[in-house]
């Protein structure tokens, strides 16, 4: 399975995982609620998905500027 970790704010690619035996359960994503999975994971095929998380840069910006939490996208 090919899994792309991307920042949900700036859409930067954080990491790409590619392994024929890899699945989302092995990464612990099966512990998410249905709503969380729908917001965080976008499937392109049975063997490819994007997982949206927060990169270090956006995490730092959110820490220093808490009002950014109200935005889906911000430039920094």
N, C-alpha and C positions, 0 to 999 in steps of 0.2 A: 504494500500500500504506500502511496505517496502522500505525505502530509506536509502542508505548508503552514508554518506558524507565521501569522501576520498581525501587525498592530491594528487594533480596531479604530484607532484615531488617525494615524498618519499613513496606514497601509504599507509600511515598510515590512519587507520580509525579514523575519527574525531568524528563522531556521527552516530547513527543508529536511524531512526524514523520508528515506526511501528504503524499504525493506519488504521483501515478498511475504514475510510472515508477520509483519507489523499490523496491529489493528488498534482501534480507538480504546478498546477495553484494556489493553496492555498499558496504555498511557493514563489510565484512571478516569477517562472521560465518561465512562458508563455510570459514574457516581453523581454526575450532574442531573438536575431535574430536567424534565422534558422542555420546559421553557428556556432554561439555560443552554441546553443543547441546540435549540432552534436559533438562539441569538449568537452562539459562539462558533457553530460548525456549519460550513456550507459545503455540500457534496457536489462534485462535478461528475463523478462516476462511482461505481461501487469500490473502485481502487484509488480514488483521489479525493482529497478534501482540504479545505482551508480551515484552520482553527484560529479564531480571533482572540488575541490576548492584548496586553499593554506592554509596549517596549519601555526600556529604561528611560529614554528621553521624554516620552509622554508621561510616564509615572513621575518623573522629576518636575515637569511642568505642572501637573495636577497638584503635587505637593506644595509647590510655591504659589500657585494661583488656584485656590479651591473653586473659584467661580467657573473654571473651565469644566467642572463636572457637569454643568448644565448643557454643555455643547457636545454634539456628536463628533465634530471635527474642529480642530484648531491648528493654527500654523505656529511653529516655534523654530 
